Structure formats: C-alpha cells, structure tokens
Amino acid sequence: MKIYLDYVFFINFIFDFILLFTTKVLLKRNVKIKRIILGSFIGTFSIFILFISMPSFIFFLSKMFFGLIMVIITFKFKDIKYTLNNFFYLMILSIILRGFLYFLNIEAGYEHVGLIFYKTGKTLDIFILLLLSILFFIIFTKKIKKYKNKISCYKTVKIFLNNKTYLLNGYIDTGNNLVDPYFNKPILIINKNIDIFSKRFIF
C-alpha cells in the first residue's frame, strides 16, 4: 500500500485550518490568518505519530498535546482559562467534524436490507468531503451565532406585585418604548395566560 505523505499532509492541513478558523469565528478571537496557517501547519505534523507504535492511551494523549500546541500557537497564551476554552472548542469541533465525515462515509459506503447493513466499498472523493466540510461549518457557525445571540436575550424575571411573585422568562428588548397613548403608562408584554393587574403598568 502506497502512502503519499505530501497528499496526507495537505489534507490534514486543510482540516486543521477549518477547525481553527471555525474556533476563531465562534469565540470571536482577533487573530490573523497567518497565525491560523501556522497553527494548522504545526498541527499537521501530528500525522507522523500514526507511524509510531504506541498504546492507544499514549496516542490519545499525543493528539491532545498537539491540539493544545495548535491552540497556543494560533491564539497565544493569555491565561489558563482562555487557553482551555480555546482548546475545548477545538476538540468539540473536531468531534463534530469526525462525526459528520463518519456519517457521510456510512451513507456512501454502506447499503442495507432491512436491519442488515453491508459495506459496498464505495467512498466519497476526499475533495468532495473537504468542500462538504467547509459548507457544513459555514452553516453550523451561522446557526450557533444566531442561537447565541438569541439565547443571550432570555433572562429569568421576577415580578413582585400585589403581594405576589411572578417568575417569568423575559426577553431583553432595548428598543421597547411602548406606552399607552391615553394614560401614558408603560406597556409590558406578557403571555396572555398570565393574569396580572397593576395601576402603574399595562400588561
């Protein structure tokens, strides 16, 4: 079996770049592309440990070590919390990418009759996998950013009124200046099933 190291090196470099760039976008890290390229380049050398005979646990630790080095080179070391947060996101994204590629491999390389699955030997071209991975992370990043922006506006709100306490889920709306046009009272929008009365506000 022939293994072309330059080919494997290039593919691994692209995948590392995708992971580091996605980490930068999700965590809003202000780093230049050249640092991501350098981190990806260093991380790519981890493929050479595949040719070294070692126990599975040592191999796992080696991968973690290279991941940590990639993070430090790309995002620099500011403090433990900052670095571990970067490392955590890189590892999570790596797991997601592996799962996505495994899913594509299963879909392309297996067929089934009822509950019986068998391998057909088909595989997707690596460049198709690369393009699909990039597309996947573009969509994934947009969805996560949208979710984070939306979920950050939800807060638990306690309303103390008429000797009662109402525990509600509130949504922060800095542009909400609703007032009653007749009595000039502030308007608070709540679920119609919640019965609250006040002389100061209109619910």
C-alpha positions as CSV (number, residue, x, y, z in Angstrom):
1,M,0.0,0.0,0.0
2,K,1.4,3.4,-1.1
3,I,1.0,6.4,1.2
4,Y,1.8,9.8,-0.3
5,L,2.9,11.9,2.7
6,D,2.5,15.2,0.8
7,Y,-1.1,14.4,0.0
8,V,-1.9,13.3,3.5
9,F,-0.1,16.4,4.9
10,F,-2.1,18.7,2.7
11,I,-5.5,17.1,3.6
12,N,-4.7,17.2,7.3
13,F,-3.6,20.9,7.0
14,I,-6.9,21.9,5.4
15,F,-9.0,20.1,8.1
16,D,-6.9,21.7,10.8
17,F,-7.3,25.1,9.2
18,I,-11.1,24.6,9.0
19,L,-11.2,23.7,12.7
20,L,-9.1,26.6,13.9
21,F,-10.8,29.1,11.7
22,T,-14.2,28.0,13.0
23,T,-13.0,28.2,16.6
24,K,-11.8,31.8,15.9
25,V,-15.3,32.8,14.5
26,L,-17.3,31.1,17.3
27,L,-15.2,32.6,20.1
28,K,-14.7,35.9,18.2
29,R,-10.9,35.7,18.6
30,N,-8.9,38.6,17.0
31,V,-6.2,36.6,15.3
32,K,-4.6,37.0,11.8
33,I,-5.0,34.3,9.1
34,K,-1.2,33.8,9.2
35,R,-1.4,32.6,12.8
36,I,-4.2,30.1,11.8
37,I,-2.0,28.9,8.9
38,L,1.0,28.5,11.3
39,G,-1.2,26.6,13.9
40,S,-2.6,24.3,11.1
41,F,0.9,23.7,9.8
42,I,2.2,22.6,13.3
43,G,-0.9,20.5,13.9
44,T,-0.4,18.7,10.7
45,F,2.8,17.2,12.0
46,S,0.7,15.1,14.3
47,I,0.0,12.7,11.4
48,F,3.6,11.4,11.8
49,I,2.7,9.8,15.2
50,L,0.5,7.4,13.2
51,F,3.7,5.7,12.1
52,I,4.9,5.2,15.6
53,S,3.9,2.1,17.5
54,M,2.4,3.1,20.9
55,P,-0.5,2.2,23.2
56,S,-3.9,3.8,22.4
57,F,-3.9,5.9,25.5
58,I,-0.5,7.4,24.7
59,F,-1.7,8.0,21.2
60,F,-4.7,9.9,22.6
61,L,-2.5,12.0,24.9
62,S,-0.3,12.8,21.9
63,K,-3.2,14.1,19.9
64,M,-4.4,16.2,22.8
65,F,-0.9,17.6,23.2
66,F,-0.7,18.6,19.5
67,G,-4.2,20.1,19.8
68,L,-3.0,22.2,22.8
69,I,0.1,23.4,20.9
70,M,-2.1,24.3,17.9
71,V,-4.3,26.5,20.2
72,I,-1.4,28.2,21.9
73,I,0.3,29.0,18.6
74,T,-2.8,30.2,16.9
75,F,-4.5,32.2,19.8
76,K,-1.4,32.8,22.0
77,F,-1.3,32.0,25.7
78,K,-3.0,34.7,27.9
79,D,-4.1,32.6,30.9
80,I,-5.2,29.1,31.7
81,K,-8.9,29.7,31.4
82,Y,-8.5,31.4,28.0
83,T,-6.3,28.7,26.6
84,L,-8.5,25.8,27.9
85,N,-11.6,27.5,26.5
86,N,-10.0,27.6,23.1
87,F,-8.8,24.0,23.4
88,F,-12.3,22.8,24.5
89,Y,-13.9,24.4,21.4
90,L,-11.3,23.0,19.1
91,M,-11.8,19.5,20.5
92,I,-15.6,19.8,20.3
93,L,-15.5,21.0,16.7
94,S,-13.1,18.2,15.9
95,I,-15.5,15.6,17.3
96,I,-18.4,17.2,15.3
97,L,-16.3,17.1,12.1
98,R,-15.3,13.5,12.7
99,G,-19.0,12.6,13.2
100,F,-20.0,14.4,10.1
101,L,-17.4,12.7,8.0
102,Y,-18.2,9.3,9.5
103,F,-21.9,9.9,8.7
104,L,-21.0,10.7,5.0
105,N,-18.8,7.6,4.8
106,I,-21.6,5.4,6.2
107,E,-24.1,6.9,3.7
108,A,-21.8,6.4,0.8
109,G,-20.2,3.1,1.7
110,Y,-23.0,1.1,3.2
111,E,-26.3,-0.3,1.9
112,H,-28.9,-2.2,3.9
113,V,-31.6,-4.7,3.5
114,G,-34.0,-4.2,6.4
115,L,-31.8,-4.0,9.5
116,I,-28.8,-5.7,7.8
117,F,-26.1,-3.3,6.7
118,Y,-23.2,-4.3,4.5
119,K,-20.3,-2.4,3.1
120,T,-20.2,-1.7,-0.7
121,G,-16.7,-0.5,-0.9
122,K,-17.7,2.9,-2.2
123,T,-16.1,6.0,-0.8
124,L,-16.5,9.7,-1.4
125,D,-13.7,11.7,-3.0
126,I,-11.6,13.5,-0.4
127,F,-12.0,16.8,-2.1
128,I,-15.8,16.4,-2.1
129,L,-15.5,15.7,1.7
130,L,-13.4,18.9,2.1
131,L,-16.0,21.0,0.3
132,L,-18.9,19.5,2.2
133,S,-17.0,20.0,5.5
134,I,-16.4,23.7,4.7
135,L,-20.1,24.1,3.7
136,F,-21.2,22.3,6.9
137,F,-19.1,24.5,9.2
138,I,-20.3,27.7,7.4
139,I,-23.9,26.7,8.1
140,F,-23.1,25.4,11.6
141,T,-21.3,28.6,12.6
142,K,-24.1,30.8,11.4
143,K,-26.7,28.7,13.3
144,I,-24.6,28.8,16.5
145,K,-24.0,32.5,16.3
146,K,-27.7,33.1,15.7
147,Y,-28.6,30.9,18.6
148,K,-26.1,32.5,21.0
149,N,-27.4,36.0,20.1
150,K,-31.0,34.9,20.7
151,I,-30.5,32.9,23.8
152,S,-28.4,35.7,25.5
153,C,-31.5,37.9,25.4
154,Y,-33.6,35.5,27.5
155,K,-33.5,36.2,31.2
156,T,-35.4,34.9,34.3
157,V,-37.6,37.8,35.5
158,K,-39.2,38.1,38.9
159,I,-42.2,40.5,39.2
160,F,-43.2,41.4,42.7
161,L,-46.8,42.9,42.6
162,N,-49.8,42.9,44.9
163,N,-48.1,40.7,47.4
164,K,-47.4,38.1,44.7
165,T,-44.3,36.9,43.0
166,Y,-44.4,36.1,39.3
167,L,-41.4,34.0,37.9
168,L,-41.3,34.5,34.2
169,N,-39.0,34.2,31.2
170,G,-38.1,37.6,29.9
171,Y,-36.7,38.7,26.6
172,I,-34.4,41.8,26.6
173,D,-35.6,44.4,24.1
174,T,-33.7,47.6,24.3
175,G,-35.9,49.2,21.7
176,N,-39.1,48.6,23.6
177,N,-40.6,52.1,24.4
178,L,-44.2,51.1,24.3
179,V,-46.5,53.4,26.2
180,D,-50.3,53.6,26.4
181,P,-51.3,56.6,24.2
182,Y,-54.2,57.6,26.5
183,F,-52.7,57.4,30.0
184,N,-49.0,57.3,29.0
185,K,-48.4,54.2,31.1
186,P,-45.5,51.8,30.2
187,I,-46.6,48.6,28.5
188,L,-45.1,45.3,29.4
189,I,-45.9,42.4,27.0
190,I,-46.5,39.1,28.7
191,N,-48.2,35.8,27.9
192,K,-51.9,36.2,27.6
193,N,-52.5,33.3,30.0
194,I,-50.8,35.2,32.9
195,D,-53.3,37.2,34.9
196,I,-51.5,40.4,36.3
197,F,-53.1,43.7,37.1
198,S,-51.3,46.9,38.0
199,K,-52.3,50.6,38.2
200,R,-48.7,51.6,37.2
201,F,-48.2,49.4,34.2
202,I,-50.3,47.9,31.4
203,F,-49.6,44.2,31.0
